């Protein structure tokens, strides 16, 4: 199939984008990498009246350390994240996860802003944003706001972005020397969407987790942080009994919903299995 007819604008400035988003032009979509948008256009699952191409906006690109945070422009390609020494040094979880995003051809075009804007519950990056307590910068004609990742993802493909909003960057706290991280996911083939996944960002000092941030993905409509699990594990000596308590806490802490790819029971089994593996990997 081919897309429905739409107006196309190749934006030259952020201000131009924000102005266009304020106009009564009907349904408007932003084109960044297009790796998710283009298929939906071709299948007519998405039929915007206007498509705003932001690929020329250099101010939305790049990776830098600013004010004690790693700032990533919304137009930064996945491949740039994968190759960045700054990302590897300051956000090891993001560096680990990006290698699991689709395939190299997709990572060459896909952008972090497009990924996080789409908010696919099976994607690794939204879960990483929540685990890392990232701040998402959103701009419109009225001003700029920063939304914590845990508040940004609202429901299936639903975020804090409004019709006149443009995501401009994502900021991640810098990792400490004691930071450890891990990722687990079940995929049928390398690069496929996950059926169940877990990311963890933690700090381990003298054999004790001083912080532990587990976030499950592909188990519900949004990334699911397991606060109860974290509370059990932080600042306590790890024992076999404590691990079992943490696994049991998943039942009450994480609301899991099955889908056409995997049943609720299997997702719950994998969630606990991955949590055990991650605890053992990070602690060991």
Wavefront OBJ file of the C-alpha trace (Angstrom):
o trace
v 0.000 0.000 0.000
v 0.929 3.655 -0.268
v 0.369 6.497 2.225
v -2.701 8.662 2.073
v -2.108 12.151 0.697
v -0.522 14.654 3.096
v 1.250 18.006 3.099
v 5.016 17.833 3.653
v 7.205 20.492 5.282
v 10.968 20.164 5.755
v 11.541 22.343 8.803
v 14.509 24.715 9.012
v 14.226 25.754 12.676
v 12.657 24.533 15.897
v 10.583 27.725 16.028
v 9.116 26.871 12.624
v 8.121 23.421 13.885
v 6.476 24.856 16.986
v 4.610 27.423 14.905
v 3.334 24.748 12.524
v 2.189 22.624 15.452
v 0.049 25.532 16.684
v -1.732 25.978 13.358
v -5.107 24.304 12.722
v -3.621 22.051 10.047
v -5.432 18.916 11.176
v -3.565 15.799 12.273
v 0.196 16.474 12.256
v 3.053 13.997 12.625
v 6.772 14.630 13.157
v 9.190 12.737 10.914
v 12.573 11.964 12.493
v 14.119 8.572 11.668
v 10.832 7.260 10.305
v 11.561 3.644 11.242
v 8.226 3.319 13.041
v 6.255 6.027 11.252
v 6.911 5.035 7.632
v 5.398 1.530 7.905
v 2.266 2.906 9.581
v 1.961 5.510 6.816
v 2.267 2.865 4.097
v -0.341 0.669 5.775
v -2.517 3.739 6.410
v -2.597 3.043 10.114
v -1.451 6.653 10.374
v -2.886 9.260 8.008
v -1.656 12.744 8.972
v -2.783 15.880 7.190
v 0.749 17.265 7.518
v 4.165 15.668 7.947
v 6.909 17.857 9.441
v 10.410 16.599 8.633
v 12.870 17.709 11.360
v 15.999 15.971 10.063
v 17.788 19.247 9.257
v 17.565 20.563 12.824
v 21.132 20.175 14.084
v 20.210 21.699 17.461
v 18.237 18.523 18.207
v 21.254 16.270 17.584
v 24.282 15.273 19.588
v 25.517 13.856 22.882
v 27.141 15.976 25.582
v 27.722 16.251 29.321
v 26.011 19.355 30.709
v 25.250 20.337 34.309
v 26.121 16.896 35.646
v 23.847 15.074 33.177
v 24.337 13.259 29.904
v 22.235 15.171 27.408
v 21.105 13.369 24.265
v 19.384 15.339 21.520
v 16.079 13.888 20.372
v 17.375 13.495 16.800
v 20.415 11.457 17.858
v 20.536 8.191 15.912
v 20.678 4.861 17.706
v 23.962 4.117 15.933
v 25.494 7.272 17.429
v 24.495 6.122 20.903
v 25.967 2.709 20.203
v 29.310 4.206 19.160
v 29.521 6.988 21.758
v 32.276 6.853 24.381
v 30.274 9.310 26.508
v 27.290 6.966 26.576
v 29.474 3.967 27.405
v 31.176 5.837 30.244
v 28.255 7.713 31.773
v 25.161 5.561 31.055
v 26.295 1.931 30.732
v 22.695 0.672 30.834
v 21.839 2.750 27.764
v 24.995 1.484 26.034
v 23.976 -2.095 26.815
v 20.366 -1.671 25.700
v 21.011 0.118 22.428
v 22.681 -2.971 20.978
v 19.395 -4.839 21.406
v 17.315 -2.282 19.477
v 16.237 -3.837 16.161
v 19.024 -4.285 13.593
v 21.972 -2.203 12.377
v 20.060 -0.802 9.394
v 17.283 0.418 11.685
v 19.753 1.834 14.226
v 21.420 3.840 11.453
v 18.200 5.803 10.905
v 16.109 5.458 14.059
v 16.345 8.191 16.708
v 16.064 8.111 20.469
v 13.406 10.828 20.367
v 11.304 8.905 17.877
v 11.605 5.738 19.926
v 10.651 7.379 23.221
v 7.879 9.406 21.551
v 6.291 6.260 20.148
v 6.490 4.584 23.583
v 6.249 1.029 22.339
v 5.893 -1.113 25.486
v 8.159 -3.800 23.953
v 11.021 -1.354 23.365
v 14.123 -1.307 25.546
v 14.728 2.468 25.584
v 11.572 3.614 27.411
v 12.350 1.106 30.173
v 15.922 2.417 30.360
v 14.652 5.982 30.665
v 12.531 4.971 33.663
v 15.294 2.907 35.296
v 17.783 5.756 34.872
v 15.291 8.414 36.069
v 15.787 10.386 32.864
v 14.357 13.849 32.329
v 12.562 14.396 29.011
v 12.623 17.967 27.729
v 9.510 19.034 25.825
v 9.006 22.358 24.107
v 6.043 24.240 22.674
v 5.212 27.877 21.897
v 4.274 28.483 25.536
v 7.627 27.335 26.934
v 9.740 24.359 27.947
v 9.110 21.675 30.554
v 11.050 18.660 31.786
v 9.044 15.515 32.549
v 10.467 12.626 34.546
v 10.370 9.412 32.552
v 8.259 7.663 35.192
v 5.549 10.312 34.609
v 5.983 10.540 30.833
v 4.675 7.097 29.805
v 0.929 7.060 30.437
v -0.607 4.152 28.535
v -0.224 2.104 25.376
v 1.514 4.425 22.864
v 0.318 7.309 25.045
v 2.712 9.840 26.584
v 2.828 13.300 28.109
v 3.395 14.772 24.633
v 0.518 16.984 23.516
v -0.419 17.891 19.938
v 1.615 21.113 19.999
v 4.676 19.597 21.736
v 8.110 18.717 20.411
v 10.549 16.550 22.365
v 13.966 18.190 22.134
v 16.295 16.129 24.355
v 16.620 13.521 27.084
v 18.956 13.949 30.073
v 20.377 11.037 32.067
v 22.111 11.204 35.473
v 25.779 10.273 35.234
v 26.753 6.825 36.454
v 28.843 6.528 39.612
v 31.919 4.345 39.981
v 29.749 1.864 41.874
v 27.084 1.673 39.144
v 26.218 -1.744 37.759
v 23.537 -2.639 35.219
v 21.990 -5.528 33.333
v 19.405 -6.327 30.677
v 17.438 -9.479 29.952
v 14.788 -10.033 27.304
v 13.031 -12.861 25.488
v 13.015 -12.418 21.713
v 12.293 -15.054 19.096
v 15.102 -13.725 16.901
v 17.831 -11.195 17.589
v 16.412 -7.730 16.891
v 12.742 -8.703 17.231
v 10.445 -6.967 19.679
v 10.724 -8.398 23.165
v 7.969 -10.589 24.584
v 9.240 -10.025 28.145
v 12.168 -7.949 29.352
v 13.922 -6.460 32.358
v 16.465 -3.677 32.765
v 18.197 -2.890 36.043
v 20.364 0.044 37.026
v 21.925 -0.278 40.483
v 24.789 0.735 42.736
v 26.751 -1.915 44.589
v 29.092 -0.990 47.443
v 30.913 -3.491 49.665
v 28.591 -6.283 48.640
v 25.373 -4.338 49.312
v 23.017 -2.710 46.816
v 22.760 0.945 47.817
v 20.289 1.483 44.995
v 18.403 -0.955 42.781
v 16.083 0.167 39.996
v 14.383 -2.724 38.169
v 12.001 -1.918 35.299
v 10.102 -4.607 33.396
v 9.034 -4.058 29.795
v 6.828 -5.903 27.294
v 4.685 -7.065 30.224
v 2.151 -4.199 30.292
v 1.138 -1.074 28.380
v 4.037 0.952 29.813
v 7.411 0.243 31.441
v 6.781 -1.118 34.945
v 9.189 -0.165 37.769
v 9.249 -2.702 40.592
v 9.540 -0.435 43.631
v 8.667 -3.155 46.117
v 11.418 -5.411 44.812
v 13.888 -2.545 45.045
v 12.890 -1.763 48.623
v 13.567 -5.340 49.651
v 17.056 -5.445 48.162
v 18.498 -2.030 49.013
v 20.874 -1.711 51.977
v 20.483 -5.338 53.007
v 22.915 -8.236 52.974
v 21.959 -10.486 50.119
v 20.934 -13.987 51.129
v 19.158 -16.820 49.354
v 16.046 -16.114 51.425
v 16.114 -12.423 50.491
v 16.313 -13.305 46.799
v 13.264 -15.539 47.177
v 11.398 -12.701 48.889
v 12.272 -10.394 45.992
v 11.003 -12.919 43.459
v 7.775 -13.378 45.403
v 7.329 -9.602 45.509
v 7.029 -9.543 41.714
v 3.522 -11.028 42.053
v 2.233 -8.018 44.004
v 4.602 -5.405 42.611
v 4.231 -5.926 38.863
v 0.894 -6.134 37.063
v 1.562 -8.348 34.053
v -0.738 -8.749 31.056
v -0.415 -11.497 28.495
v -0.758 -10.894 24.768
v -0.773 -12.753 21.456
v 2.954 -13.442 21.790
v 3.012 -14.877 25.304
v 0.606 -15.749 28.113
v 0.461 -13.886 31.400
v 1.767 -16.947 33.229
v 4.785 -17.299 30.953
v 5.597 -13.593 31.170
v 5.443 -13.798 34.974
v 7.685 -16.859 34.980
v 10.253 -15.116 32.783
v 10.054 -11.903 34.810
v 11.043 -13.796 37.956
v 13.645 -15.856 36.141
v 15.290 -12.737 34.712
v 15.205 -10.984 38.079
v 17.023 -13.904 39.686
v 19.599 -13.951 36.882
v 20.215 -10.216 37.133
v 20.616 -10.250 40.921
v 23.111 -13.102 40.658
v 24.998 -11.424 37.805
v 25.294 -8.038 39.476
v 26.067 -9.373 42.917
v 28.446 -12.039 41.766
l 1 2 3 4 5 6 7 8 9 10 11 12 13 14 15 16 17 18 19 20 21 22 23 24 25 26 27 28 29 30 31 32 33 34 35 36 37 38 39 40 41 42 43 44 45 46 47 48 49 50 51 52 53 54 55 56 57 58 59 60 61 62 63 64 65 66 67 68 69 70 71 72 73 74 75 76 77 78 79 80 81 82 83 84 85 86 87 88 89 90 91 92 93 94 95 96 97 98 99 100 101 102 103 104 105 106 107 108 109 110 111 112 113 114 115 116 117 118 119 120 121 122 123 124 125 126 127 128 129 130 131 132 133 134 135 136 137 138 139 140 141 142 143 144 145 146 147 148 149 150 151 152 153 154 155 156 157 158 159 160 161 162 163 164 165 166 167 168 169 170 171 172 173 174 175 176 177 178 179 180 181 182 183 184 185 186 187 188 189 190 191 192 193 194 195 196 197 198 199 200 201 202 203 204 205 206 207 208 209 210 211 212 213 214 215 216 217 218 219 220 221 222 223 224 225 226 227 228 229 230 231 232 233 234 235 236 237 238 239 240 241 242 243 244 245 246 247 248 249 250 251 252 253 254 255 256 257 258 259 260 261 262 263 264 265 266 267 268 269 270 271 272 273 274 275 276 277 278 279 280 281 282 283 284
